[in-house]
Amino acid sequence: MSNGKYKSVVHRAAVSNGATRMSLATVIAPSLDTVVEPASELLDSESNPVAYVGMKHIDYMKLQRTNQLYGKSVLNKVKI
């Protein structure tokens, strides 16, 4: 959605031998019919053109599950 402007960080956790660590994963996502694409407010034709193909969330999820990633992000498949 940020058209590559904002990067996520690598998840890191500190472990302790003296305490049990518990993790809880939470997934937040749009409805399956929502088209996910770079936000128009972050785009302009000269300095920041569209870098990713917009697609329905369900199509992105299918691509993510059926794609052979070979160590790369599925975002490389939708990059223009």
Distance bins in CASP14 RR format, pairs under 12 A and 6 or more apart:
PFRMAT RR
TARGET T0000
AUTHOR 0000-0000-0000
RMODE 2
METHOD distances of the structure
MODEL  1
1 8 0 0 0 0 0 1 0 0 0 0 0
1 30 0 0 0 0 0 1 0 0 0 0 0
1 34 0 0 0 0 0 1 0 0 0 0 0
1 35 0 0 0 0 0 1 0 0 0 0 0
1 36 1 0 0 1 0 0 0 0 0 0 0
1 37 1 0 0 1 0 0 0 0 0 0 0
1 38 1 0 0 1 0 0 0 0 0 0 0
1 39 1 0 1 0 0 0 0 0 0 0 0
1 40 0 0 0 0 0 1 0 0 0 0 0
1 41 0 0 0 0 0 1 0 0 0 0 0
1 42 0 0 0 0 1 0 0 0 0 0 0
1 43 0 0 0 0 0 1 0 0 0 0 0
1 50 0 0 0 0 0 1 0 0 0 0 0
1 51 0 0 0 0 0 1 0 0 0 0 0
1 52 0 0 0 0 1 0 0 0 0 0 0
1 54 0 0 0 0 0 1 0 0 0 0 0
1 57 0 0 0 0 0 1 0 0 0 0 0
1 60 0 0 0 0 0 1 0 0 0 0 0
1 75 0 0 0 0 0 1 0 0 0 0 0
2 8 0 0 0 0 1 0 0 0 0 0 0
2 36 0 0 0 0 0 1 0 0 0 0 0
2 37 0 0 0 0 0 1 0 0 0 0 0
2 38 1 0 0 1 0 0 0 0 0 0 0
2 39 1 0 0 1 0 0 0 0 0 0 0
2 40 0 0 0 0 0 1 0 0 0 0 0
2 41 0 0 0 0 0 1 0 0 0 0 0
2 42 1 0 0 1 0 0 0 0 0 0 0
2 43 0 0 0 0 0 1 0 0 0 0 0
2 48 0 0 0 0 0 1 0 0 0 0 0
2 51 0 0 0 0 1 0 0 0 0 0 0
2 52 0 0 0 0 1 0 0 0 0 0 0
2 75 0 0 0 0 0 1 0 0 0 0 0
3 36 0 0 0 0 0 1 0 0 0 0 0
3 37 0 0 0 0 1 0 0 0 0 0 0
3 38 1 1 0 0 0 0 0 0 0 0 0
3 39 1 0 0 1 0 0 0 0 0 0 0
3 40 0 0 0 0 1 0 0 0 0 0 0
3 41 0 0 0 0 0 1 0 0 0 0 0
3 42 1 0 1 0 0 0 0 0 0 0 0
3 43 1 0 0 1 0 0 0 0 0 0 0
3 44 0 0 0 0 0 1 0 0 0 0 0
3 47 0 0 0 0 0 1 0 0 0 0 0
3 48 1 0 0 1 0 0 0 0 0 0 0
3 49 0 0 0 0 1 0 0 0 0 0 0
3 50 1 0 0 1 0 0 0 0 0 0 0
3 51 1 0 1 0 0 0 0 0 0 0 0
3 52 1 0 0 1 0 0 0 0 0 0 0
3 53 0 0 0 0 0 1 0 0 0 0 0
3 54 0 0 0 0 0 1 0 0 0 0 0
3 75 0 0 0 0 0 1 0 0 0 0 0
3 78 0 0 0 0 0 1 0 0 0 0 0
3 79 0 0 0 0 0 1 0 0 0 0 0
3 80 0 0 0 0 0 1 0 0 0 0 0
4 38 1 0 0 1 0 0 0 0 0 0 0
4 39 0 0 0 0 0 1 0 0 0 0 0
4 42 0 0 0 0 1 0 0 0 0 0 0
4 43 0 0 0 0 0 1 0 0 0 0 0
4 48 0 0 0 0 1 0 0 0 0 0 0
4 49 0 0 0 0 0 1 0 0 0 0 0
4 50 0 0 0 0 0 1 0 0 0 0 0
4 51 1 0 0 1 0 0 0 0 0 0 0
4 52 1 0 0 1 0 0 0 0 0 0 0
4 73 0 0 0 0 0 1 0 0 0 0 0
4 75 0 0 0 0 1 0 0 0 0 0 0
4 78 0 0 0 0 0 1 0 0 0 0 0
4 79 0 0 0 0 1 0 0 0 0 0 0
4 80 0 0 0 0 0 1 0 0 0 0 0
5 38 0 0 0 0 1 0 0 0 0 0 0
5 39 0 0 0 0 1 0 0 0 0 0 0
5 41 0 0 0 0 0 1 0 0 0 0 0
5 42 1 0 1 0 0 0 0 0 0 0 0
5 43 0 0 0 0 1 0 0 0 0 0 0
5 44 0 0 0 0 0 1 0 0 0 0 0
5 47 0 0 0 0 0 1 0 0 0 0 0
5 48 1 0 0 1 0 0 0 0 0 0 0
5 51 0 0 0 0 1 0 0 0 0 0 0
5 52 0 0 0 0 0 1 0 0 0 0 0
6 38 0 0 0 0 0 1 0 0 0 0 0
6 39 0 0 0 0 0 1 0 0 0 0 0
6 42 0 0 0 0 1 0 0 0 0 0 0
7 73 0 0 0 0 0 1 0 0 0 0 0
7 75 0 0 0 0 0 1 0 0 0 0 0
8 73 0 0 0 0 0 1 0 0 0 0 0
8 75 0 0 0 0 0 1 0 0 0 0 0
11 23 0 0 0 0 1 0 0 0 0 0 0
11 25 0 0 0 0 0 1 0 0 0 0 0
13 21 1 0 0 1 0 0 0 0 0 0 0
13 22 0 0 0 0 0 1 0 0 0 0 0
13 23 1 0 0 1 0 0 0 0 0 0 0
14 21 0 0 0 0 1 0 0 0 0 0 0
15 21 1 0 1 0 0 0 0 0 0 0 0
15 22 0 0 0 0 0 1 0 0 0 0 0
15 23 0 0 0 0 0 1 0 0 0 0 0
16 22 0 0 0 0 0 1 0 0 0 0 0
27 57 0 0 0 0 0 1 0 0 0 0 0
27 61 0 0 0 0 0 1 0 0 0 0 0
28 57 0 0 0 0 0 1 0 0 0 0 0
29 36 0 0 0 0 1 0 0 0 0 0 0
29 56 0 0 0 0 0 1 0 0 0 0 0
29 57 1 0 0 1 0 0 0 0 0 0 0
29 58 0 0 0 0 0 1 0 0 0 0 0
29 60 0 0 0 0 1 0 0 0 0 0 0
29 61 0 0 0 0 1 0 0 0 0 0 0
29 64 0 0 0 0 0 1 0 0 0 0 0
30 36 1 0 0 1 0 0 0 0 0 0 0
30 37 0 0 0 0 0 1 0 0 0 0 0
30 55 0 0 0 0 0 1 0 0 0 0 0
30 56 0 0 0 0 1 0 0 0 0 0 0
30 57 1 0 1 0 0 0 0 0 0 0 0
30 58 0 0 0 0 1 0 0 0 0 0 0
30 60 0 0 0 0 0 1 0 0 0 0 0
30 61 0 0 0 0 0 1 0 0 0 0 0
31 56 0 0 0 0 1 0 0 0 0 0 0
31 57 1 0 0 1 0 0 0 0 0 0 0
31 58 0 0 0 0 1 0 0 0 0 0 0
31 61 0 0 0 0 0 1 0 0 0 0 0
32 55 0 0 0 0 0 1 0 0 0 0 0
32 56 1 0 0 1 0 0 0 0 0 0 0
32 57 1 0 1 0 0 0 0 0 0 0 0
32 58 1 1 0 0 0 0 0 0 0 0 0
32 59 0 0 0 0 1 0 0 0 0 0 0
32 60 0 0 0 0 1 0 0 0 0 0 0
32 61 1 0 0 1 0 0 0 0 0 0 0
32 62 0 0 0 0 1 0 0 0 0 0 0
33 55 0 0 0 0 0 1 0 0 0 0 0
33 56 1 0 1 0 0 0 0 0 0 0 0
33 57 1 0 0 1 0 0 0 0 0 0 0
33 58 1 0 0 1 0 0 0 0 0 0 0
33 59 0 0 0 0 1 0 0 0 0 0 0
33 60 0 0 0 0 0 1 0 0 0 0 0
33 61 0 0 0 0 0 1 0 0 0 0 0
34 54 0 0 0 0 0 1 0 0 0 0 0
34 55 0 0 0 0 0 1 0 0 0 0 0
34 56 1 0 0 1 0 0 0 0 0 0 0
34 57 1 0 1 0 0 0 0 0 0 0 0
34 58 0 0 0 0 1 0 0 0 0 0 0
34 59 0 0 0 0 0 1 0 0 0 0 0
34 60 0 0 0 0 1 0 0 0 0 0 0
34 61 0 0 0 0 0 1 0 0 0 0 0
35 52 0 0 0 0 0 1 0 0 0 0 0
35 53 0 0 0 0 0 1 0 0 0 0 0
35 54 1 0 0 1 0 0 0 0 0 0 0
35 55 1 0 0 1 0 0 0 0 0 0 0
35 56 1 0 1 0 0 0 0 0 0 0 0
35 57 1 0 0 1 0 0 0 0 0 0 0
35 58 0 0 0 0 0 1 0 0 0 0 0
35 59 0 0 0 0 1 0 0 0 0 0 0
35 60 0 0 0 0 1 0 0 0 0 0 0
36 52 0 0 0 0 1 0 0 0 0 0 0
36 53 0 0 0 0 1 0 0 0 0 0 0
36 54 1 0 0 1 0 0 0 0 0 0 0
36 55 1 0 0 1 0 0 0 0 0 0 0
36 56 1 0 0 1 0 0 0 0 0 0 0
36 57 1 0 1 0 0 0 0 0 0 0 0
36 58 0 0 0 0 0 1 0 0 0 0 0
36 59 0 0 0 0 1 0 0 0 0 0 0
36 60 1 0 0 1 0 0 0 0 0 0 0
36 61 0 0 0 0 0 1 0 0 0 0 0
36 63 0 0 0 0 0 1 0 0 0 0 0
36 64 0 0 0 0 0 1 0 0 0 0 0
36 75 0 0 0 0 0 1 0 0 0 0 0
36 78 0 0 0 0 1 0 0 0 0 0 0
37 43 0 0 0 0 1 0 0 0 0 0 0
37 50 1 0 0 1 0 0 0 0 0 0 0
37 51 0 0 0 0 0 1 0 0 0 0 0
37 52 1 0 0 1 0 0 0 0 0 0 0
37 53 1 0 0 1 0 0 0 0 0 0 0
37 54 1 1 0 0 0 0 0 0 0 0 0
37 55 1 0 0 1 0 0 0 0 0 0 0
37 56 0 0 0 0 0 1 0 0 0 0 0
37 57 0 0 0 0 0 1 0 0 0 0 0
37 59 0 0 0 0 0 1 0 0 0 0 0
37 60 0 0 0 0 0 1 0 0 0 0 0
37 78 0 0 0 0 1 0 0 0 0 0 0
37 80 0 0 0 0 0 1 0 0 0 0 0
38 44 0 0 0 0 0 1 0 0 0 0 0
38 48 0 0 0 0 1 0 0 0 0 0 0
38 49 0 0 0 0 1 0 0 0 0 0 0
38 50 1 0 1 0 0 0 0 0 0 0 0
38 51 1 0 0 1 0 0 0 0 0 0 0
38 52 1 0 1 0 0 0 0 0 0 0 0
38 53 0 0 0 0 1 0 0 0 0 0 0
38 54 1 0 0 1 0 0 0 0 0 0 0
38 55 0 0 0 0 0 1 0 0 0 0 0
38 75 0 0 0 0 0 1 0 0 0 0 0
38 78 0 0 0 0 0 1 0 0 0 0 0
38 79 0 0 0 0 0 1 0 0 0 0 0
38 80 0 0 0 0 1 0 0 0 0 0 0
39 48 0 0 0 0 0 1 0 0 0 0 0
39 50 0 0 0 0 0 1 0 0 0 0 0
39 51 0 0 0 0 0 1 0 0 0 0 0
39 52 0 0 0 0 0 1 0 0 0 0 0
39 54 0 0 0 0 0 1 0 0 0 0 0
40 48 0 0 0 0 0 1 0 0 0 0 0
40 49 0 0 0 0 0 1 0 0 0 0 0
40 50 0 0 0 0 1 0 0 0 0 0 0
40 54 0 0 0 0 0 1 0 0 0 0 0
41 48 0 0 0 0 0 1 0 0 0 0 0
42 48 1 0 0 1 0 0 0 0 0 0 0
42 49 0 0 0 0 0 1 0 0 0 0 0
42 50 0 0 0 0 1 0 0 0 0 0 0
42 51 0 0 0 0 0 1 0 0 0 0 0
42 52 0 0 0 0 0 1 0 0 0 0 0
43 49 1 0 0 1 0 0 0 0 0 0 0
43 50 1 0 1 0 0 0 0 0 0 0 0
43 51 0 0 0 0 1 0 0 0 0 0 0
43 52 0 0 0 0 0 1 0 0 0 0 0
43 80 0 0 0 0 0 1 0 0 0 0 0
44 50 0 0 0 0 1 0 0 0 0 0 0
49 80 0 0 0 0 1 0 0 0 0 0 0
50 78 0 0 0 0 0 1 0 0 0 0 0
50 79 0 0 0 0 0 1 0 0 0 0 0
50 80 1 0 0 1 0 0 0 0 0 0 0
51 75 0 0 0 0 1 0 0 0 0 0 0
51 76 0 0 0 0 0 1 0 0 0 0 0
51 78 0 0 0 0 1 0 0 0 0 0 0
51 79 1 0 0 1 0 0 0 0 0 0 0
51 80 1 0 1 0 0 0 0 0 0 0 0
52 60 0 0 0 0 0 1 0 0 0 0 0
52 73 0 0 0 0 0 1 0 0 0 0 0
52 74 0 0 0 0 0 1 0 0 0 0 0
52 75 1 0 0 1 0 0 0 0 0 0 0
52 76 0 0 0 0 0 1 0 0 0 0 0
52 77 0 0 0 0 1 0 0 0 0 0 0
52 78 1 0 1 0 0 0 0 0 0 0 0
52 79 1 0 1 0 0 0 0 0 0 0 0
52 80 1 0 0 1 0 0 0 0 0 0 0
53 59 0 0 0 0 1 0 0 0 0 0 0
53 60 0 0 0 0 1 0 0 0 0 0 0
53 63 0 0 0 0 0 1 0 0 0 0 0
53 74 0 0 0 0 0 1 0 0 0 0 0
53 75 0 0 0 0 0 1 0 0 0 0 0
53 76 0 0 0 0 0 1 0 0 0 0 0
53 77 0 0 0 0 1 0 0 0 0 0 0
53 78 1 0 1 0 0 0 0 0 0 0 0
53 79 1 0 0 1 0 0 0 0 0 0 0
53 80 1 0 0 1 0 0 0 0 0 0 0
54 60 0 0 0 0 1 0 0 0 0 0 0
54 63 0 0 0 0 0 1 0 0 0 0 0
54 75 0 0 0 0 0 1 0 0 0 0 0
54 78 1 0 0 1 0 0 0 0 0 0 0
54 79 0 0 0 0 0 1 0 0 0 0 0
54 80 0 0 0 0 1 0 0 0 0 0 0
55 61 0 0 0 0 1 0 0 0 0 0 0
55 62 0 0 0 0 1 0 0 0 0 0 0
55 63 1 0 0 1 0 0 0 0 0 0 0
55 64 0 0 0 0 0 1 0 0 0 0 0
55 74 0 0 0 0 0 1 0 0 0 0 0
55 75 0 0 0 0 0 1 0 0 0 0 0
55 77 0 0 0 0 0 1 0 0 0 0 0
55 78 1 0 0 1 0 0 0 0 0 0 0
56 62 0 0 0 0 1 0 0 0 0 0 0
56 63 0 0 0 0 0 1 0 0 0 0 0
56 78 0 0 0 0 0 1 0 0 0 0 0
57 63 0 0 0 0 0 1 0 0 0 0 0
57 64 0 0 0 0 0 1 0 0 0 0 0
58 64 0 0 0 0 0 1 0 0 0 0 0
58 65 0 0 0 0 0 1 0 0 0 0 0
59 65 0 0 0 0 0 1 0 0 0 0 0
59 66 0 0 0 0 0 1 0 0 0 0 0
59 67 0 0 0 0 0 1 0 0 0 0 0
59 74 0 0 0 0 0 1 0 0 0 0 0
59 77 0 0 0 0 0 1 0 0 0 0 0
59 78 0 0 0 0 1 0 0 0 0 0 0
60 66 0 0 0 0 0 1 0 0 0 0 0
60 67 0 0 0 0 0 1 0 0 0 0 0
60 73 0 0 0 0 0 1 0 0 0 0 0
60 74 1 0 0 1 0 0 0 0 0 0 0
60 75 0 0 0 0 1 0 0 0 0 0 0
60 77 0 0 0 0 1 0 0 0 0 0 0
60 78 1 0 0 1 0 0 0 0 0 0 0
61 67 0 0 0 0 0 1 0 0 0 0 0
61 74 0 0 0 0 1 0 0 0 0 0 0
62 74 0 0 0 0 0 1 0 0 0 0 0
62 77 0 0 0 0 0 1 0 0 0 0 0
63 69 0 0 0 0 0 1 0 0 0 0 0
63 73 0 0 0 0 0 1 0 0 0 0 0
63 74 1 0 0 1 0 0 0 0 0 0 0
63 75 0 0 0 0 0 1 0 0 0 0 0
63 76 0 0 0 0 0 1 0 0 0 0 0
63 77 1 0 0 1 0 0 0 0 0 0 0
63 78 1 0 0 1 0 0 0 0 0 0 0
64 73 0 0 0 0 1 0 0 0 0 0 0
64 74 1 0 1 0 0 0 0 0 0 0 0
64 75 0 0 0 0 1 0 0 0 0 0 0
64 76 0 0 0 0 0 1 0 0 0 0 0
64 77 0 0 0 0 1 0 0 0 0 0 0
64 78 0 0 0 0 0 1 0 0 0 0 0
65 74 0 0 0 0 1 0 0 0 0 0 0
66 74 0 0 0 0 1 0 0 0 0 0 0
66 77 0 0 0 0 0 1 0 0 0 0 0
67 73 0 0 0 0 1 0 0 0 0 0 0
67 74 1 0 1 0 0 0 0 0 0 0 0
67 75 0 0 0 0 0 1 0 0 0 0 0
67 76 0 0 0 0 1 0 0 0 0 0 0
67 77 1 0 0 1 0 0 0 0 0 0 0
67 78 0 0 0 0 0 1 0 0 0 0 0
68 74 0 0 0 0 0 1 0 0 0 0 0
68 76 0 0 0 0 0 1 0 0 0 0 0
68 77 0 0 0 0 0 1 0 0 0 0 0
69 75 0 0 0 0 0 1 0 0 0 0 0
69 76 0 0 0 0 1 0 0 0 0 0 0
69 77 0 0 0 0 1 0 0 0 0 0 0
70 76 0 0 0 0 1 0 0 0 0 0 0
70 77 0 0 0 0 0 1 0 0 0 0 0
72 78 0 0 0 0 0 1 0 0 0 0 0
72 79 0 0 0 0 0 1 0 0 0 0 0
73 79 0 0 0 0 1 0 0 0 0 0 0
END
